[in-house]
């Protein structure tokens, strides 16, 4: 129970940090997202579907490291496996994800 609560706390801290980040200058805010919305939406949908097709262990590694921005050590602690195991899951997951996206294109 402690580990679950700890992981939820860490997730909330990371999410709040990301909510506060700005990726473009304030002046550019009006032009962000003005074109290509449909294409971006389709691409995100393809990526989401490809991620959902990954095995659970690979999906978890890919999401923690590539989406959430966790270090390998942090992700390994969250998952409860050695860093080497997480690294191999991540490599296999990235390769599988790339293959799925290449097939969809």
N, C-alpha and C positions, 0 to 999 in steps of 0.2 A: 504494500500500500504506500509505503514511504517513497519508493522509486517512482510510482505512478504520479504521486503528488509533486515530486521533485521535477519530473519531466514536464508536467503541465505548467509548473512555475517557469521553467526555463523557456518553454515554447511561448508563453505569454510575454516574457521579457523581450525575446527576440522579435516577436510580432510588433510590440509597441515601438521598438527601435526602428523597424522597417517602415512603420506608418509615418514616422517623423522625417524620413529621408526624402530629399527632393533630388530628382535626376536631371532637371533642366533649370535654366535660369528663370527667375520669376517673370521677367519680361517676355519670355518665350511661351508662357503658359497659355496664351490665347490661340496659338497656332498648333499646339500639340494635339495630335489625334484628328486633325482636320481632313486628312485624306488617307485612303487605304484601310479604313476600318473594317470593311467586309473581308478583305484578304487576310488581315491580321486575325480576325475572328475565326476564319476557316483554318488557318495554320494552327492556332491555339487548340482548336477542336481536334485536329489531326494529332497533335502532340499529346493531348489528354487521352485520346483513345489508344495511342501507342503505349503510353505509360501504363494504362490500365491492363494492357495485355502482357506486361512483364510479370515474371514470378514475384510473389510477395517479397521475398528477401531482396531481390534486385531492385524492385520498385522502392522499397524502404530506403535502401542505400542511395539510390539516385535522388530521391526527393530530399533526404536529409542534407546531402552534400551539395547537389547542384541547384536545388530550389531554395531550401532553407538557409544555405550558406554555412552549415556546420563544418568544423574542421573534421578530419578523419578521426581524430582521437575523440572528439565530442560525440560524433555519430556512433562510433564503436561503443562508447559508454551507454548511450541511449538504447542502442539495440541489444547490448549485452554480449558482445562478441569481441575477439581480438581485432586489433587494427588491420592486421594482414588479411583476415577473413573479410572484413568490411571492404578493404581495397579490392579484393578479387571479385566480390559481389558488385561493386561499383563498376569495375572494368567490364565485366560480363553484361551488366545492365546497360551501360552506355553503348557497347557494341550492338546489343540486341535492339536497343532503341533506335540507333542509327540505321540498322537494317530494316526495321519496321517503317521508318519514315522514308527511306529510299524506295521501298516497295510501294508506298502510298503515293509517291510523287509521280 
